[in-house]
Structure formats: C-alpha cells, structure tokens
Amino acid sequence: MKERLQDIKNKLAYYLMRGAIASLSLLPFCVLYFISDMLYYVVRYIVRYRRKVVKENLANSFPEKSEDERKTIEKQFYHHFCDMIVEWIKTYRMSYDDILKHVEFENRDAMANLIKEGRNMMFASSHKGNWEWMPALYWQLDCPNLVGVEVNRPAKNPYINAFLKSIRNRLGMELVDKNDIIRPLLKYRKGEKTFGLGLLADQTPSIKNIDYWTEFLHQDTPFLSGPERMARMFKSAYVYADVVRIKRGYYKYRLTVLSVNVAEEEEYAATEKYARLLEKSIQEYPSDWLWTHRRWKHKRENNK
C-alpha cells in the first residue's frame, strides 16, 4: 500500500511538471523573460533561495570587492538564474535550428579536426552561463562517427527521470549513468566510434573521492579528478568549454584545448589548467556562475 501511494505521488508530480513545462514552452522568449523578471522577486526576496549561501560564497571569493559590488553581482546572478530556468523550459520545444540561433562556438574547427583524427574528446564545462545548449556543438562538427555523451544523475522520481532523459535524448545526446560511465565508453570504442563526453567538472566531489586540491577564488578547493582519469584511460583530448553570455538568451562557447592527449601530461595537469581558466572566467563574468552551489562544504584539514 505504501509503495502504491508513493507511485501515485510520483506520477502526480510528473504530470504536473510535464504539463507546466509543455504549456510554458509554447510562450515566446519575450513573455518567458517577463515571467523570469517576476520570478526574480519571488526567488530572491520571498523564497530567499539560498541567499545566505550566495552571500557567503561571494564574500569569500571576492574579498577585494566592496559589499555594494558583491550585492550588485548577487542581484545580477539571481536575474540570470531565473533566465536559466525559463530557457531550460523553452528548450522542451526548441528545434536544432532554434537553438543554433542562440549560440556560437569559438574554435569549432579545431574540435572537428581532432575528432576526424579519431581523438576522443572530454569537454569540461561548468555551471556557468547556459550549459544546457552545449550539445549544439555536435550538430555542427560534421563527424558521422561521433557520439555525443552526457552523464545522467537520476532523479528520485522515476517518471520525472525518464522525462528529463527524453529531453536530452531529443537533442541527440546519449546518456550514461554517473555510476556506470566507463562501460558505455568502452563499447563506443569497440564499435569504432569517437565520443565527445560533456562534463560539468566544477561539481564538488564526495569526501571519499577527493584527491586533488588547489587554491580557487581565494579558497582551498577540491576538484573532481575523475574527468582527467577517464581522459587518460581513453587517451582523449581535454577541452575547457567556457560559456559566455553575450546578451540575454545568447551565448558563446569558448573551446580551449588543454591537452591533445591527457595520457602524455603530468598527473592533475589538465585539472589544474581547467581550474585556472574557470577561475579567470568567473572573475571576468562573476554573475554567470551558479553561486547557490555549496562548493566549499569540504575542508582540506578534514580530508586527511
């Protein structure tokens, strides 16, 4: 009986979510951005979504800035955060051509050349700008042997999880479970496919998986080493995919090759390069990073 009741709750949540997204995604961007402007006041002033976390993160990351400057960044961040929500909703109905009107890629030809040479690619992006439209890169590379791959972090609700996966599948992405990444990649290699794996490499590793620390935004910060280890295993190129917001709803993806073959680099060299470029980009565009993330919940002295 308890399982049956939970299944009904899961289905209800799924139908409500799908109905809301399906309806709102019919609206043009101008109306969605008006909704975003209204949502900003709800999220920041009424719900006060993680205001304390954002304020603390900004204070620790930008001690050189005044309180007024950090407050301005905070306001701009919440506006962008709400824009990201409505842009993600709109993605439900956007065609490939629709998305391509909103994005551009810097250094795209260099990526295509590496892939055509048979080089697997690790695209290390971050929670900055709109990372959801990154798959548009694969549509423009003209590499028929290429498989675009993303890591799926399953939602607890199985119906919502299947729905979210369907959105990414519609954009042409293959999804692999976060606990079973290597096996599908080996399958692609065995099938003589070249893969491009997109990763949000700025996520906080679990305490048991921390093995690399560096100073980042004035703080001791652990970084995921898994992306680099996978790149070593497959002798992949490692690319930093920075997302720059050109204007509201339009983004440039700046693609920088950190290593043509990570297996030839010193251990953690690619991870350190990624950290430095991400730090520089955040300092340049501070309001575009996801400051609600509890990025510094682990301390180095507790990880010995």
Stockholm file with secondary structure:
# STOCKHOLM 1.0

chainA/1-304         MKERLQDIKNKLAYYLMRGAIASLSLLPFCVLYFISDMLYYVVRYIVRYRRKVVKENLANSFPEKSEDERKTIEKQFYHHFCDMIVEWIKTYRMSYDDILKHVEFENRDAMANLIKEGRNMMFASSHKGNWEWMPALYWQLDCPNLVGVEVNRPAKNPYINAFLKSIRNRLGMELVDKNDIIRPLLKYRKGEKTFGLGLLADQTPSIKNIDYWTEFLHQDTPFLSGPERMARMFKSAYVYADVVRIKRGYYKYRLTVLSVNVAEEEEYAATEKYARLLEKSIQEYPSDWLWTHRRWKHKRENNK
#=GR chainA/1-304 SS CHHHHHHHHHHHHHHHHHHHHHHHTTSCHHHHHHHHHHHHHIIIIISCTTHHHHHHHHHHHCTTSCHHHHHHHHHHHHHHHHHHHHHHHHHTTCCHHHHHTTEEEETHHHHHHHHHTTCCEEEEECSBSCGGGTTHHHHHSCCTTEEEEEEECCCSSHHHHHHHHHHHHHTTCEEEETTCCHHHHHHHHHTTCEEEEEEETTSCCCGGGCCCEEEETTEEEECCCHHHHHHHHTTCEEEEEEEEEEETTEEEEEEEEEESCGGGSCTTHHHHHHHHHHHHHHHHSGGGBCTTSCTTCSCGGGCC
#=GC SS_cons         CHHHHHHHHHHHHHHHHHHHHHHHTTSCHHHHHHHHHHHHHIIIIISCTTHHHHHHHHHHHCTTSCHHHHHHHHHHHHHHHHHHHHHHHHHTTCCHHHHHTTEEEETHHHHHHHHHTTCCEEEEECSBSCGGGTTHHHHHSCCTTEEEEEEECCCSSHHHHHHHHHHHHHTTCEEEETTCCHHHHHHHHHTTCEEEEEEETTSCCCGGGCCCEEEETTEEEECCCHHHHHHHHTTCEEEEEEEEEEETTEEEEEEEEEESCGGGSCTTHHHHHHHHHHHHHHHHSGGGBCTTSCTTCSCGGGCC
//
